[in-house]
Amino acid sequence: MAAVDVRGEFVGGAGDTEADRADAALLHRSAREYGVLWTPMTHFYDDGATVNALRLSVSAVTPDQIDLGLDRLAALVTDELAHAGFVSPDAVP
């Protein structure tokens, strides 16, 4: 995953697998089950292209809240990868 800090935003890119797709259903699950919100980067493009990246706003939160949000996002990604068979369920903490 590549990441850059762009004026208070954390922008990450992911590979081209089903588990990496940033879609509305995953966003809802992320908020409901993991307590973290992000924006699928597809909302920033108008051509309907598949964009495997997300935007996580960090401009109005504390460093501790950023750490907590990243931990929650990491848990979501790890669980999604395990569910898709990319990571052994035994390896998920």
VODREN-874586 format. One record per residue: x, y, z of N, C-alpha, C in turn. Coordinates in nm, 2 decimals. Layout:
<atoms>
<atom><n_X>X</n_X><n_Y>Y</n_Y><n_Z>Z</n_Z><ca_X>X</ca_X><ca_Y>Y</ca_Y><ca_Z>Z</ca_Z><c_X>X</c_X><c_Y>Y</c_Y><c_Z>Z</c_Z></atom>
...
</atoms>
This chain:
<atoms>
<atom><n_X>0.08</n_X><n_Y>-0.12</n_Y><n_Z>0.00</n_Z><ca_X>0.00</ca_X><ca_Y>0.00</ca_Y><ca_Z>0.00</ca_Z><c_X>0.09</c_X><c_Y>0.12</c_Y><c_Z>0.00</c_Z></atom>
<atom><n_X>0.07</n_X><n_Y>0.21</n_Y><n_Z>-0.09</n_Z><ca_X>0.14</ca_X><ca_Y>0.34</ca_Y><ca_Z>-0.10</ca_Z><c_X>0.06</c_X><c_Y>0.45</c_Y><c_Z>-0.02</c_Z></atom>
<atom><n_X>0.13</n_X><n_Y>0.54</n_Y><n_Z>0.04</n_Z><ca_X>0.06</ca_X><ca_Y>0.64</ca_Y><ca_Z>0.11</ca_Z><c_X>0.13</c_X><c_Y>0.78</c_Y><c_Z>0.10</c_Z></atom>
<atom><n_X>0.06</n_X><n_Y>0.89</n_Y><n_Z>0.10</n_Z><ca_X>0.12</ca_X><ca_Y>1.02</ca_Y><ca_Z>0.10</ca_Z><c_X>0.04</c_X><c_Y>1.11</c_Y><c_Z>0.19</c_Z></atom>
<atom><n_X>0.10</n_X><n_Y>1.21</n_Y><n_Z>0.25</n_Z><ca_X>0.02</ca_X><ca_Y>1.31</ca_Y><ca_Z>0.33</ca_Z><c_X>0.00</c_X><c_Y>1.43</c_Y><c_Z>0.24</c_Z></atom>
<atom><n_X>-0.13</n_X><n_Y>1.45</n_Y><n_Z>0.21</n_Z><ca_X>-0.17</ca_X><ca_Y>1.56</ca_Y><ca_Z>0.12</ca_Z><c_X>-0.26</c_X><c_Y>1.66</c_Y><c_Z>0.20</c_Z></atom>
<atom><n_X>-0.20</n_X><n_Y>1.76</n_Y><n_Z>0.26</n_Z><ca_X>-0.27</ca_X><ca_Y>1.87</ca_Y><ca_Z>0.33</ca_Z><c_X>-0.38</c_X><c_Y>1.81</c_Y><c_Z>0.42</c_Z></atom>
<atom><n_X>-0.33</n_X><n_Y>1.73</n_Y><n_Z>0.52</n_Z><ca_X>-0.43</ca_X><ca_Y>1.68</ca_Y><ca_Z>0.62</ca_Z><c_X>-0.50</c_X><c_Y>1.56</c_Y><c_Z>0.58</c_Z></atom>
<atom><n_X>-0.47</n_X><n_Y>1.50</n_Y><n_Z>0.47</n_Z><ca_X>-0.54</ca_X><ca_Y>1.38</ca_Y><ca_Z>0.42</ca_Z><c_X>-0.44</c_X><c_Y>1.27</c_Y><c_Z>0.41</c_Z></atom>
<atom><n_X>-0.48</n_X><n_Y>1.15</n_Y><n_Z>0.45</n_Z><ca_X>-0.40</ca_X><ca_Y>1.03</ca_Y><ca_Z>0.43</ca_Z><c_X>-0.46</c_X><c_Y>0.96</c_Y><c_Z>0.30</c_Z></atom>
<atom><n_X>-0.38</n_X><n_Y>0.95</n_Y><n_Z>0.20</n_Z><ca_X>-0.43</ca_X><ca_Y>0.88</ca_Y><ca_Z>0.08</ca_Z><c_X>-0.35</c_X><c_Y>0.76</c_Y><c_Z>0.06</c_Z></atom>
<atom><n_X>-0.43</n_X><n_Y>0.64</n_Y><n_Z>0.05</n_Z><ca_X>-0.36</ca_X><ca_Y>0.51</ca_Y><ca_Z>0.04</ca_Z><c_X>-0.41</c_X><c_Y>0.45</c_Y><c_Z>-0.09</c_Z></atom>
<atom><n_X>-0.32</n_X><n_Y>0.37</n_Y><n_Z>-0.15</n_Z><ca_X>-0.36</ca_X><ca_Y>0.30</ca_Y><ca_Z>-0.27</ca_Z><c_X>-0.34</c_X><c_Y>0.15</c_Y><c_Z>-0.24</c_Z></atom>
<atom><n_X>-0.42</n_X><n_Y>0.07</n_Y><n_Z>-0.30</n_Z><ca_X>-0.42</ca_X><ca_Y>-0.08</ca_Y><ca_Z>-0.28</ca_Z><c_X>-0.41</c_X><c_Y>-0.15</c_Y><c_Z>-0.41</c_Z></atom>
<atom><n_X>-0.39</n_X><n_Y>-0.28</n_Y><n_Z>-0.41</n_Z><ca_X>-0.38</ca_X><ca_Y>-0.36</ca_Y><ca_Z>-0.53</ca_Z><c_X>-0.51</c_X><c_Y>-0.38</c_Y><c_Z>-0.60</c_Z></atom>
<atom><n_X>-0.51</n_X><n_Y>-0.46</n_Y><n_Z>-0.70</n_Z><ca_X>-0.63</ca_X><ca_Y>-0.48</ca_Y><ca_Z>-0.78</ca_Z><c_X>-0.69</c_X><c_Y>-0.62</c_Y><c_Z>-0.75</c_Z></atom>
<atom><n_X>-0.74</n_X><n_Y>-0.63</n_Y><n_Z>-0.63</n_Z><ca_X>-0.81</ca_X><ca_Y>-0.75</ca_Y><ca_Z>-0.59</ca_Z><c_X>-0.95</c_X><c_Y>-0.72</c_Y><c_Z>-0.54</c_Z></atom>
<atom><n_X>-1.04</n_X><n_Y>-0.81</n_Y><n_Z>-0.54</n_Z><ca_X>-1.18</ca_X><ca_Y>-0.79</ca_Y><ca_Z>-0.49</ca_Z><c_X>-1.17</c_X><c_Y>-0.74</c_Y><c_Z>-0.34</c_Z></atom>
<atom><n_X>-1.08</n_X><n_Y>-0.79</n_Y><n_Z>-0.26</n_Z><ca_X>-1.07</ca_X><ca_Y>-0.75</ca_Y><ca_Z>-0.12</ca_Z><c_X>-1.03</c_X><c_Y>-0.61</c_Y><c_Z>-0.10</c_Z></atom>
<atom><n_X>-0.96</n_X><n_Y>-0.55</n_Y><n_Z>-0.21</n_Z><ca_X>-0.91</ca_X><ca_Y>-0.42</ca_Y><ca_Z>-0.20</ca_Z><c_X>-1.01</c_X><c_Y>-0.31</c_Y><c_Z>-0.25</c_Z></atom>
<atom><n_X>-1.12</n_X><n_Y>-0.35</n_Y><n_Z>-0.31</n_Z><ca_X>-1.21</ca_X><ca_Y>-0.26</ca_Y><ca_Z>-0.37</ca_Z><c_X>-1.28</c_X><c_Y>-0.17</c_Y><c_Z>-0.27</c_Z></atom>
<atom><n_X>-1.27</n_X><n_Y>-0.04</n_Y><n_Z>-0.28</n_Z><ca_X>-1.33</ca_X><ca_Y>0.05</ca_Y><ca_Z>-0.19</ca_Z><c_X>-1.47</c_X><c_Y>0.08</c_Y><c_Z>-0.24</c_Z></atom>
<atom><n_X>-1.57</n_X><n_Y>0.01</n_Y><n_Z>-0.19</n_Z><ca_X>-1.71</ca_X><ca_Y>0.03</ca_Y><ca_Z>-0.23</ca_Z><c_X>-1.80</c_X><c_Y>0.07</c_Y><c_Z>-0.12</c_Z></atom>
<atom><n_X>-1.92</n_X><n_Y>0.11</n_Y><n_Z>-0.15</n_Z><ca_X>-2.01</ca_X><ca_Y>0.16</ca_Y><ca_Z>-0.05</ca_Z><c_X>-2.05</c_X><c_Y>0.05</c_Y><c_Z>0.05</c_Z></atom>
<atom><n_X>-2.06</n_X><n_Y>-0.07</n_Y><n_Z>0.02</n_Z><ca_X>-2.10</ca_X><ca_Y>-0.18</ca_Y><ca_Z>0.11</ca_Z><c_X>-1.98</c_X><c_Y>-0.19</c_Y><c_Z>0.22</c_Z></atom>
<atom><n_X>-1.86</n_X><n_Y>-0.19</n_Y><n_Z>0.17</n_Z><ca_X>-1.75</ca_X><ca_Y>-0.20</ca_Y><ca_Z>0.26</ca_Z><c_X>-1.74</c_X><c_Y>-0.08</c_Y><c_Z>0.35</c_Z></atom>
<atom><n_X>-1.76</n_X><n_Y>0.04</n_Y><n_Z>0.30</n_Z><ca_X>-1.76</ca_X><ca_Y>0.16</ca_Y><ca_Z>0.38</ca_Z><c_X>-1.87</c_X><c_Y>0.16</c_Y><c_Z>0.49</c_Z></atom>
<atom><n_X>-1.99</n_X><n_Y>0.11</n_Y><n_Z>0.46</n_Z><ca_X>-2.09</ca_X><ca_Y>0.09</ca_Y><ca_Z>0.56</ca_Z><c_X>-2.05</c_X><c_Y>-0.01</c_Y><c_Z>0.67</c_Z></atom>
<atom><n_X>-1.99</n_X><n_Y>-0.12</n_Y><n_Z>0.63</n_Z><ca_X>-1.94</ca_X><ca_Y>-0.22</ca_Y><ca_Z>0.72</ca_Z><c_X>-1.83</c_X><c_Y>-0.16</c_Y><c_Z>0.81</c_Z></atom>
<atom><n_X>-1.74</n_X><n_Y>-0.08</n_Y><n_Z>0.75</n_Z><ca_X>-1.63</ca_X><ca_Y>-0.02</ca_Y><ca_Z>0.82</ca_Z><c_X>-1.68</c_X><c_Y>0.07</c_Y><c_Z>0.93</c_Z></atom>
<atom><n_X>-1.78</n_X><n_Y>0.15</n_Y><n_Z>0.90</n_Z><ca_X>-1.83</ca_X><ca_Y>0.24</ca_Y><ca_Z>1.00</ca_Z><c_X>-1.91</c_X><c_Y>0.17</c_Y><c_Z>1.11</c_Z></atom>
<atom><n_X>-1.99</n_X><n_Y>0.07</n_Y><n_Z>1.07</n_Z><ca_X>-2.08</ca_X><ca_Y>0.00</ca_Y><ca_Z>1.16</ca_Z><c_X>-2.00</c_X><c_Y>-0.09</c_Y><c_Z>1.25</c_Z></atom>
<atom><n_X>-1.90</n_X><n_Y>-0.17</n_Y><n_Z>1.20</n_Z><ca_X>-1.83</ca_X><ca_Y>-0.27</ca_Y><ca_Z>1.27</ca_Z><c_X>-1.70</c_X><c_Y>-0.23</c_Y><c_Z>1.33</c_Z></atom>
<atom><n_X>-1.63</n_X><n_Y>-0.13</n_Y><n_Z>1.26</n_Z><ca_X>-1.50</ca_X><ca_Y>-0.10</ca_Y><ca_Z>1.30</ca_Z><c_X>-1.48</c_X><c_Y>0.05</c_Y><c_Z>1.35</c_Z></atom>
<atom><n_X>-1.59</n_X><n_Y>0.13</n_Y><n_Z>1.33</n_Z><ca_X>-1.59</ca_X><ca_Y>0.26</ca_Y><ca_Z>1.38</ca_Z><c_X>-1.49</c_X><c_Y>0.36</c_Y><c_Z>1.31</c_Z></atom>
<atom><n_X>-1.47</n_X><n_Y>0.33</n_Y><n_Z>1.18</n_Z><ca_X>-1.38</ca_X><ca_Y>0.42</ca_Y><ca_Z>1.10</ca_Z><c_X>-1.45</c_X><c_Y>0.46</c_Y><c_Z>0.97</c_Z></atom>
<atom><n_X>-1.44</n_X><n_Y>0.58</n_Y><n_Z>0.93</n_Z><ca_X>-1.50</ca_X><ca_Y>0.63</ca_Y><ca_Z>0.80</ca_Z><c_X>-1.38</c_X><c_Y>0.67</c_Y><c_Z>0.71</c_Z></atom>
<atom><n_X>-1.40</n_X><n_Y>0.65</n_Y><n_Z>0.58</n_Z><ca_X>-1.31</ca_X><ca_Y>0.69</ca_Y><ca_Z>0.48</ca_Z><c_X>-1.39</c_X><c_Y>0.71</c_Y><c_Z>0.36</c_Z></atom>
<atom><n_X>-1.33</n_X><n_Y>0.77</n_Y><n_Z>0.25</n_Z><ca_X>-1.40</ca_X><ca_Y>0.80</ca_Y><ca_Z>0.13</ca_Z><c_X>-1.34</c_X><c_Y>0.72</c_Y><c_Z>0.02</c_Z></atom>
<atom><n_X>-1.42</n_X><n_Y>0.64</n_Y><n_Z>-0.06</n_Z><ca_X>-1.37</ca_X><ca_Y>0.57</ca_Y><ca_Z>-0.18</ca_Z><c_X>-1.32</c_X><c_Y>0.67</c_Y><c_Z>-0.28</c_Z></atom>
<atom><n_X>-1.21</n_X><n_Y>0.66</n_Y><n_Z>-0.33</n_Z><ca_X>-1.15</ca_X><ca_Y>0.75</ca_Y><ca_Z>-0.43</ca_Z><c_X>-1.23</c_X><c_Y>0.76</c_Y><c_Z>-0.56</c_Z></atom>
<atom><n_X>-1.32</n_X><n_Y>0.66</n_Y><n_Z>-0.58</n_Z><ca_X>-1.40</ca_X><ca_Y>0.66</ca_Y><ca_Z>-0.70</ca_Z><c_X>-1.49</c_X><c_Y>0.78</c_Y><c_Z>-0.70</c_Z></atom>
<atom><n_X>-1.52</n_X><n_Y>0.84</n_Y><n_Z>-0.59</n_Z><ca_X>-1.60</ca_X><ca_Y>0.96</ca_Y><ca_Z>-0.58</ca_Z><c_X>-1.53</c_X><c_Y>1.08</c_Y><c_Z>-0.64</c_Z></atom>
<atom><n_X>-1.40</n_X><n_Y>1.07</n_Y><n_Z>-0.66</n_Z><ca_X>-1.33</ca_X><ca_Y>1.19</ca_Y><ca_Z>-0.72</ca_Z><c_X>-1.30</c_X><c_Y>1.17</c_Y><c_Z>-0.87</c_Z></atom>
<atom><n_X>-1.36</n_X><n_Y>1.07</n_Y><n_Z>-0.93</n_Z><ca_X>-1.35</ca_X><ca_Y>1.05</ca_Y><ca_Z>-1.07</ca_Z><c_X>-1.49</c_X><c_Y>1.04</c_Y><c_Z>-1.13</c_Z></atom>
<atom><n_X>-1.50</n_X><n_Y>1.09</n_Y><n_Z>-1.26</n_Z><ca_X>-1.63</ca_X><ca_Y>1.09</ca_Y><ca_Z>-1.32</ca_Z><c_X>-1.65</c_X><c_Y>1.00</c_Y><c_Z>-1.43</c_Z></atom>
<atom><n_X>-1.55</n_X><n_Y>0.92</n_Y><n_Z>-1.46</n_Z><ca_X>-1.55</ca_X><ca_Y>0.83</ca_Y><ca_Z>-1.58</ca_Z><c_X>-1.60</c_X><c_Y>0.69</c_Y><c_Z>-1.55</c_Z></atom>
<atom><n_X>-1.63</n_X><n_Y>0.66</n_Y><n_Z>-1.42</n_Z><ca_X>-1.68</ca_X><ca_Y>0.53</ca_Y><ca_Z>-1.38</ca_Z><c_X>-1.56</c_X><c_Y>0.43</c_Y><c_Z>-1.37</c_Z></atom>
<atom><n_X>-1.44</n_X><n_Y>0.47</n_Y><n_Z>-1.38</n_Z><ca_X>-1.33</ca_X><ca_Y>0.38</ca_Y><ca_Z>-1.37</ca_Z><c_X>-1.32</c_X><c_Y>0.32</c_Y><c_Z>-1.23</c_Z></atom>
<atom><n_X>-1.27</n_X><n_Y>0.20</n_Y><n_Z>-1.22</n_Z><ca_X>-1.24</ca_X><ca_Y>0.14</ca_Y><ca_Z>-1.09</ca_Z><c_X>-1.12</c_X><c_Y>0.20</c_Y><c_Z>-1.03</c_Z></atom>
<atom><n_X>-1.13</n_X><n_Y>0.25</n_Y><n_Z>-0.91</n_Z><ca_X>-1.01</ca_X><ca_Y>0.31</ca_Y><ca_Z>-0.85</ca_Z><c_X>-0.99</c_X><c_Y>0.24</c_Y><c_Z>-0.71</c_Z></atom>
<atom><n_X>-0.88</n_X><n_Y>0.17</n_Y><n_Z>-0.70</n_Z><ca_X>-0.86</ca_X><ca_Y>0.10</ca_Y><ca_Z>-0.58</ca_Z><c_X>-0.77</c_X><c_Y>0.18</c_Y><c_Z>-0.48</c_Z></atom>
<atom><n_X>-0.84</n_X><n_Y>0.28</n_Y><n_Z>-0.42</n_Z><ca_X>-0.77</ca_X><ca_Y>0.37</ca_Y><ca_Z>-0.32</ca_Z><c_X>-0.88</c_X><c_Y>0.42</c_Y><c_Z>-0.24</c_Z></atom>
<atom><n_X>-0.84</n_X><n_Y>0.48</n_Y><n_Z>-0.12</n_Z><ca_X>-0.93</ca_X><ca_Y>0.54</ca_Y><ca_Z>-0.03</ca_Z><c_X>-0.87</c_X><c_Y>0.67</c_Y><c_Z>0.02</c_Z></atom>
<atom><n_X>-0.96</n_X><n_Y>0.75</n_Y><n_Z>0.08</n_Z><ca_X>-0.91</ca_X><ca_Y>0.88</ca_Y><ca_Z>0.14</ca_Z><c_X>-0.96</c_X><c_Y>0.88</c_Y><c_Z>0.28</c_Z></atom>
<atom><n_X>-0.86</n_X><n_Y>0.90</n_Y><n_Z>0.37</n_Z><ca_X>-0.89</ca_X><ca_Y>0.90</ca_Y><ca_Z>0.52</ca_Z><c_X>-0.86</c_X><c_Y>1.04</c_Y><c_Z>0.57</c_Z></atom>
<atom><n_X>-0.96</n_X><n_Y>1.12</n_Y><n_Z>0.61</n_Z><ca_X>-0.93</ca_X><ca_Y>1.25</ca_Y><ca_Z>0.66</ca_Z><c_X>-0.87</c_X><c_Y>1.25</c_Y><c_Z>0.80</c_Z></atom>
<atom><n_X>-0.77</n_X><n_Y>1.33</n_Y><n_Z>0.81</n_Z><ca_X>-0.70</ca_X><ca_Y>1.34</ca_Y><ca_Z>0.94</ca_Z><c_X>-0.68</c_X><c_Y>1.49</c_Y><c_Z>0.98</c_Z></atom>
<atom><n_X>-0.76</n_X><n_Y>1.58</n_Y><n_Z>0.92</n_Z><ca_X>-0.74</ca_X><ca_Y>1.72</ca_Y><ca_Z>0.94</ca_Z><c_X>-0.80</c_X><c_Y>1.77</c_Y><c_Z>1.07</c_Z></atom>
<atom><n_X>-0.90</n_X><n_Y>1.70</n_Y><n_Z>1.12</n_Z><ca_X>-0.97</ca_X><ca_Y>1.76</ca_Y><ca_Z>1.24</ca_Z><c_X>-0.97</c_X><c_Y>1.66</c_Y><c_Z>1.36</c_Z></atom>
<atom><n_X>-0.87</n_X><n_Y>1.58</n_Y><n_Z>1.37</n_Z><ca_X>-0.86</ca_X><ca_Y>1.49</ca_Y><ca_Z>1.48</ca_Z><c_X>-0.72</c_X><c_Y>1.49</c_Y><c_Z>1.54</c_Z></atom>
<atom><n_X>-0.71</n_X><n_Y>1.44</n_Y><n_Z>1.66</n_Z><ca_X>-0.58</ca_X><ca_Y>1.44</ca_Y><ca_Z>1.73</ca_Z><c_X>-0.49</c_X><c_Y>1.33</c_Y><c_Z>1.68</c_Z></atom>
<atom><n_X>-0.36</n_X><n_Y>1.33</n_Y><n_Z>1.71</n_Z><ca_X>-0.27</ca_X><ca_Y>1.22</ca_Y><ca_Z>1.68</ca_Z><c_X>-0.32</c_X><c_Y>1.09</c_Y><c_Z>1.74</c_Z></atom>
<atom><n_X>-0.37</n_X><n_Y>1.09</n_Y><n_Z>1.86</n_Z><ca_X>-0.42</ca_X><ca_Y>0.96</ca_Y><ca_Z>1.92</ca_Z><c_X>-0.54</c_X><c_Y>0.91</c_Y><c_Z>1.84</c_Z></atom>
<atom><n_X>-0.63</n_X><n_Y>1.00</n_Y><n_Z>1.80</n_Z><ca_X>-0.74</ca_X><ca_Y>0.96</ca_Y><ca_Z>1.72</ca_Z><c_X>-0.70</c_X><c_Y>0.90</c_Y><c_Z>1.58</c_Z></atom>
<atom><n_X>-0.60</n_X><n_Y>0.96</n_Y><n_Z>1.52</n_Z><ca_X>-0.54</ca_X><ca_Y>0.91</ca_Y><ca_Z>1.40</ca_Z><c_X>-0.49</c_X><c_Y>0.77</c_Y><c_Z>1.42</c_Z></atom>
<atom><n_X>-0.41</n_X><n_Y>0.75</n_Y><n_Z>1.52</n_Z><ca_X>-0.36</ca_X><ca_Y>0.62</ca_Y><ca_Z>1.55</ca_Z><c_X>-0.47</c_X><c_Y>0.52</c_Y><c_Z>1.57</c_Z></atom>
<atom><n_X>-0.58</n_X><n_Y>0.55</n_Y><n_Z>1.64</n_Z><ca_X>-0.69</ca_X><ca_Y>0.46</ca_Y><ca_Z>1.66</ca_Z><c_X>-0.76</c_X><c_Y>0.43</c_Y><c_Z>1.53</c_Z></atom>
<atom><n_X>-0.78</n_X><n_Y>0.54</n_Y><n_Z>1.45</n_Z><ca_X>-0.85</ca_X><ca_Y>0.52</ca_Y><ca_Z>1.32</ca_Z><c_X>-0.76</c_X><c_Y>0.43</c_Y><c_Z>1.23</c_Z></atom>
<atom><n_X>-0.63</n_X><n_Y>0.44</n_Y><n_Z>1.23</n_Z><ca_X>-0.55</ca_X><ca_Y>0.36</ca_Y><ca_Z>1.14</ca_Z><c_X>-0.55</c_X><c_Y>0.21</c_Y><c_Z>1.19</c_Z></atom>
<atom><n_X>-0.55</n_X><n_Y>0.20</n_Y><n_Z>1.33</n_Z><ca_X>-0.56</ca_X><ca_Y>0.06</ca_Y><ca_Z>1.38</ca_Z><c_X>-0.69</c_X><c_Y>-0.01</c_Y><c_Z>1.34</c_Z></atom>
<atom><n_X>-0.80</n_X><n_Y>0.07</n_Y><n_Z>1.34</n_Z><ca_X>-0.93</ca_X><ca_Y>0.02</ca_Y><ca_Z>1.31</ca_Z><c_X>-0.94</c_X><c_Y>-0.01</c_Y><c_Z>1.16</c_Z></atom>
<atom><n_X>-0.88</n_X><n_Y>0.07</n_Y><n_Z>1.08</n_Z><ca_X>-0.87</ca_X><ca_Y>0.05</ca_Y><ca_Z>0.93</ca_Z><c_X>-0.79</c_X><c_Y>-0.07</c_Y><c_Z>0.90</c_Z></atom>
<atom><n_X>-0.68</n_X><n_Y>-0.09</n_Y><n_Z>0.97</n_Z><ca_X>-0.59</ca_X><ca_Y>-0.20</ca_Y><ca_Z>0.95</ca_Z><c_X>-0.66</c_X><c_Y>-0.33</c_Y><c_Z>0.99</c_Z></atom>
<atom><n_X>-0.75</n_X><n_Y>-0.33</n_Y><n_Z>1.10</n_Z><ca_X>-0.82</ca_X><ca_Y>-0.45</ca_Y><ca_Z>1.13</ca_Z><c_X>-0.92</c_X><c_Y>-0.48</c_Y><c_Z>1.02</c_Z></atom>
<atom><n_X>-0.99</n_X><n_Y>-0.38</n_Y><n_Z>0.97</n_Z><ca_X>-1.09</ca_X><ca_Y>-0.41</ca_Y><ca_Z>0.86</ca_Z><c_X>-1.02</c_X><c_Y>-0.47</c_Y><c_Z>0.74</c_Z></atom>
<atom><n_X>-0.90</n_X><n_Y>-0.41</n_Y><n_Z>0.70</n_Z><ca_X>-0.83</ca_X><ca_Y>-0.46</ca_Y><ca_Z>0.58</ca_Z><c_X>-0.78</c_X><c_Y>-0.61</c_Y><c_Z>0.61</c_Z></atom>
<atom><n_X>-0.73</n_X><n_Y>-0.63</n_Y><n_Z>0.73</n_Z><ca_X>-0.68</ca_X><ca_Y>-0.77</ca_Y><ca_Z>0.76</ca_Z><c_X>-0.80</c_X><c_Y>-0.86</c_Y><c_Z>0.76</c_Z></atom>
<atom><n_X>-0.91</n_X><n_Y>-0.83</n_Y><n_Z>0.81</n_Z><ca_X>-1.03</ca_X><ca_Y>-0.92</ca_Y><ca_Z>0.81</ca_Z><c_X>-1.08</c_X><c_Y>-0.94</c_Y><c_Z>0.67</c_Z></atom>
<atom><n_X>-1.08</n_X><n_Y>-0.84</n_Y><n_Z>0.59</n_Z><ca_X>-1.12</ca_X><ca_Y>-0.86</ca_Y><ca_Z>0.45</ca_Z><c_X>-1.03</c_X><c_Y>-0.95</c_Y><c_Z>0.37</c_Z></atom>
<atom><n_X>-0.90</n_X><n_Y>-0.93</n_Y><n_Z>0.40</n_Z><ca_X>-0.80</ca_X><ca_Y>-1.02</ca_Y><ca_Z>0.33</ca_Z><c_X>-0.81</c_X><c_Y>-1.16</c_Y><c_Z>0.38</c_Z></atom>
<atom><n_X>-0.84</n_X><n_Y>-1.18</n_Y><n_Z>0.50</n_Z><ca_X>-0.86</ca_X><ca_Y>-1.32</ca_Y><ca_Z>0.56</ca_Z><c_X>-0.98</c_X><c_Y>-1.38</c_Y><c_Z>0.50</c_Z></atom>
<atom><n_X>-1.09</n_X><n_Y>-1.30</n_Y><n_Z>0.49</n_Z><ca_X>-1.22</ca_X><ca_Y>-1.35</ca_Y><ca_Z>0.44</ca_Z><c_X>-1.20</c_X><c_Y>-1.39</c_Y><c_Z>0.29</c_Z></atom>
<atom><n_X>-1.12</n_X><n_Y>-1.32</n_Y><n_Z>0.22</n_Z><ca_X>-1.09</ca_X><ca_Y>-1.34</ca_Y><ca_Z>0.07</ca_Z><c_X>-0.99</c_X><c_Y>-1.45</c_Y><c_Z>0.05</c_Z></atom>
<atom><n_X>-0.93</n_X><n_Y>-1.50</n_Y><n_Z>0.16</n_Z><ca_X>-0.83</ca_X><ca_Y>-1.61</ca_Y><ca_Z>0.15</ca_Z><c_X>-0.69</c_X><c_Y>-1.57</c_Y><c_Z>0.12</c_Z></atom>
<atom><n_X>-0.66</n_X><n_Y>-1.44</n_Y><n_Z>0.13</n_Z><ca_X>-0.53</ca_X><ca_Y>-1.39</ca_Y><ca_Z>0.10</ca_Z><c_X>-0.44</c_X><c_Y>-1.40</c_Y><c_Z>0.23</c_Z></atom>
<atom><n_X>-0.50</n_X><n_Y>-1.41</n_Y><n_Z>0.34</n_Z><ca_X>-0.43</ca_X><ca_Y>-1.42</ca_Y><ca_Z>0.47</ca_Z><c_X>-0.50</c_X><c_Y>-1.53</c_Y><c_Z>0.55</c_Z></atom>
<atom><n_X>-0.42</n_X><n_Y>-1.62</n_Y><n_Z>0.61</n_Z><ca_X>-0.47</ca_X><ca_Y>-1.72</ca_Y><ca_Z>0.69</ca_Z><c_X>-0.55</c_X><c_Y>-1.66</c_Y><c_Z>0.81</c_Z></atom>
<atom><n_X>-0.67</n_X><n_Y>-1.71</n_Y><n_Z>0.83</n_Z><ca_X>-0.75</ca_X><ca_Y>-1.67</ca_Y><ca_Z>0.95</ca_Z><c_X>-0.67</c_X><c_Y>-1.68</c_Y><c_Z>1.08</c_Z></atom>
<atom><n_X>-0.58</n_X><n_Y>-1.78</n_Y><n_Z>1.09</n_Z><ca_X>-0.50</ca_X><ca_Y>-1.80</ca_Y><ca_Z>1.21</ca_Z><c_X>-0.40</c_X><c_Y>-1.68</c_Y><c_Z>1.23</c_Z></atom>
<atom><n_X>-0.37</n_X><n_Y>-1.61</n_Y><n_Z>1.12</n_Z><ca_X>-0.27</ca_X><ca_Y>-1.50</ca_Y><ca_Z>1.13</ca_Z><c_X>-0.34</c_X><c_Y>-1.37</c_Y><c_Z>1.18</c_Z></atom>
<atom><n_X>-0.47</n_X><n_Y>-1.37</n_Y><n_Z>1.18</n_Z><ca_X>-0.55</ca_X><ca_Y>-1.25</ca_Y><ca_Z>1.22</ca_Z><c_X>-0.55</c_X><c_Y>-1.24</c_Y><c_Z>1.37</c_Z></atom>
<atom><n_X>-0.50</n_X><n_Y>-1.12</n_Y><n_Z>1.43</n_Z><ca_X>-0.49</ca_X><ca_Y>-1.11</ca_Y><ca_Z>1.57</ca_Z><c_X>-0.63</c_X><c_Y>-1.10</c_Y><c_Z>1.63</c_Z></atom>
</atoms>
